[in-house]
Amino acid sequence: MPSVPGLMERREARARQELESWTEVLEQAQVEVDAARERVERARVGREELVSVLAEESPVNTPVPVPSGGEMAAAVESSGLGAVHGERPPVWRSGMGEEVLSGLYREVFVAAVAASGPVNGAELTRAVGRDAEIKNEVEKIRHRAYVLEKRGWLVREKNGRFMPEPGAVGRGASPASAERLRPGAGTA
């Protein structure tokens, strides 16, 4: 039977590993918050610059129509710009393929497409090459699957398993990337 100090050391090691895992999530979230703040600031500066340029080009008494933040965001989104690493995926529309997805969102979607049926978070985690034994890794991947579900790319069954939205499969699902991410392919 293991000694009490030995049991306590193992408990401390598990707690330390869990702390490190959550710290990584927190750091990743902070990076995304900082990136979002930077995008907001760039958009604000760009809007102000646009207003300034339009004001210089307009006759003195002619009012300059200034696009609102929402109109500006809609223009950027409809232009197809902004597929930056880690950025949330767009809402799926007919004709969109996986190429509009970025980072882990794309990997999770491709893994769901490659699967032979609905997959759970742990299976998706293994399929994208992460350690499914680390609870935090599974939660990161599951979170991305939930976002993809809310944006129309995936469907979640009542048992919590994910599969591609039938309309979202086909055009953008590249067989090469799907095979690379097939659950169980190349993983131990």
C-alpha positions in Angstrom: 0.0 0.0 0.0 1.4 3.4 -0.9 2.5 5.7 1.9 0.4 8.7 2.9 3.1 11.2 1.8 3.3 9.4 -1.5 -0.5 9.7 -2.0 -0.3 13.4 -1.1 2.5 14.0 -3.6 0.5 12.4 -6.4 -2.6 14.4 -5.4 -0.4 17.6 -5.5 1.0 16.7 -8.9 -2.5 16.2 -10.3 -3.6 19.5 -8.9 -0.6 21.2 -10.3 -1.2 19.7 -13.7 -4.8 20.9 -13.6 -3.7 24.3 -12.5 -1.3 24.5 -15.4 -3.9 23.4 -17.8 -6.4 26.1 -16.6 -3.7 28.7 -16.6 -3.0 27.9 -20.3 -6.7 28.4 -21.0 -6.7 31.7 -19.2 -3.6 32.8 -21.1 -5.2 31.7 -24.4 -8.4 33.6 -23.5 -6.3 36.7 -22.7 -4.5 36.5 -26.0 -7.9 36.4 -27.8 -9.2 39.3 -25.7 -6.1 41.3 -26.5 -6.5 40.5 -30.2 -10.2 41.5 -30.1 -9.3 44.8 -28.4 -6.7 45.5 -31.1 -9.3 44.8 -33.8 -11.8 47.1 -32.2 -9.1 49.8 -31.9 -8.0 49.4 -35.6 -11.7 49.5 -36.7 -12.2 52.7 -34.6 -9.1 54.4 -36.0 -10.0 53.3 -39.5 -13.6 54.7 -39.2 -12.2 58.0 -37.8 -9.7 58.1 -40.7 -12.5 57.5 -43.2 -14.6 60.2 -41.7 -11.6 62.6 -41.8 -10.9 61.8 -45.5 -14.5 62.1 -46.5 -14.8 65.4 -44.6 -11.7 66.7 -46.5 -13.1 65.6 -49.9 -16.7 66.9 -49.3 -17.8 70.5 -49.9 -18.0 72.4 -46.6 -21.8 72.4 -46.3 -22.5 68.9 -47.4 -23.0 66.4 -44.5 -20.8 63.3 -44.7 -22.6 60.0 -44.1 -20.7 58.1 -41.5 -21.2 54.3 -41.4 -22.1 53.0 -38.0 -20.0 50.3 -36.3 -22.5 47.7 -37.3 -22.6 48.7 -40.9 -18.8 48.7 -41.0 -18.7 45.2 -39.5 -21.3 44.0 -42.0 -19.3 45.4 -44.9 -16.1 43.7 -43.7 -17.9 40.4 -43.1 -19.6 40.4 -46.4 -16.3 41.2 -48.1 -14.9 37.9 -46.9 -12.0 39.6 -45.1 -10.9 38.8 -41.6 -10.2 35.1 -41.6 -7.5 35.5 -39.0 -6.2 32.6 -36.8 -8.5 32.0 -33.9 -11.2 34.3 -35.1 -14.7 33.0 -34.6 -16.1 31.3 -37.7 -18.7 33.0 -39.9 -22.3 31.8 -39.9 -22.5 29.1 -42.5 -24.3 30.0 -45.7 -24.8 28.0 -48.9 -21.6 27.9 -50.9 -19.3 28.2 -48.0 -16.5 25.6 -47.6 -14.0 24.9 -44.9 -11.6 27.4 -46.4 -13.4 30.2 -44.6 -12.7 28.6 -41.2 -9.4 29.2 -39.4 -7.3 27.6 -36.8 -8.8 25.0 -34.5 -12.3 25.7 -35.8 -11.3 24.4 -39.2 -9.5 21.4 -37.7 -12.5 20.5 -35.6 -14.9 20.8 -38.6 -12.7 18.7 -40.8 -12.4 16.1 -38.1 -16.2 15.9 -37.8 -16.5 15.6 -41.6 -13.8 12.8 -41.6 -15.5 10.8 -38.9 -17.6 7.8 -39.8 -20.4 9.0 -37.6 -21.2 11.5 -34.8 -18.2 12.1 -32.5 -17.8 13.3 -28.9 -15.4 15.9 -27.5 -12.7 13.4 -26.6 -12.8 11.8 -30.1 -12.5 15.3 -31.7 -9.7 16.1 -29.4 -7.7 13.0 -30.5 -8.6 13.7 -34.1 -6.9 17.1 -34.0 -3.8 15.7 -32.4 -4.4 16.8 -28.8 -4.2 14.8 -25.6 -7.8 13.7 -24.7 -6.6 12.6 -21.3 -6.3 16.2 -20.3 -9.8 17.5 -19.4 -8.9 21.0 -20.4 -7.9 20.0 -23.9 -11.2 18.2 -24.4 -13.0 21.3 -23.2 -11.1 23.6 -25.6 -12.1 21.4 -28.5 -15.7 20.9 -27.3 -16.1 24.7 -27.0 -15.0 25.1 -30.6 -17.5 22.4 -31.7 -20.3 24.3 -29.8 -19.4 27.5 -31.6 -19.4 25.7 -34.9 -22.8 24.3 -34.0 -24.2 27.7 -33.1 -22.9 29.1 -36.4 -24.5 26.3 -38.5 -21.4 24.2 -39.3 -22.1 21.2 -37.0 -25.2 19.6 -35.5 -25.2 18.3 -31.9 -27.2 15.2 -31.1 -29.1 14.9 -27.8 -26.3 12.7 -26.5 -23.8 15.5 -27.0 -22.1 14.0 -30.1 -21.3 16.2 -33.1 -21.6 15.7 -36.8 -21.4 18.0 -39.8 -24.5 20.0 -40.8 -25.5 18.2 -44.0 -25.5 21.4 -46.0 -22.1 22.4 -44.8 -20.4 19.2 -46.1 -19.3 18.7 -49.7 -18.0 21.9 -51.2 -15.3 22.7 -48.7 -14.5 19.3 -47.2 -11.2 18.5 -48.6 -10.6 14.7 -48.7 -6.8 15.2 -48.0 -7.4 17.2 -44.8 -10.3 15.0 -43.8 -8.1 11.8 -44.0 -5.3 13.5 -42.0 -7.7 14.3 -39.2 -9.8 11.1 -39.2 -10.4 10.0 -35.6 -7.8 7.4 -34.7 -5.7 8.0 -37.8 -2.1 8.4 -36.7 -2.9 8.5 -33.0 -2.0 5.9 -30.4 
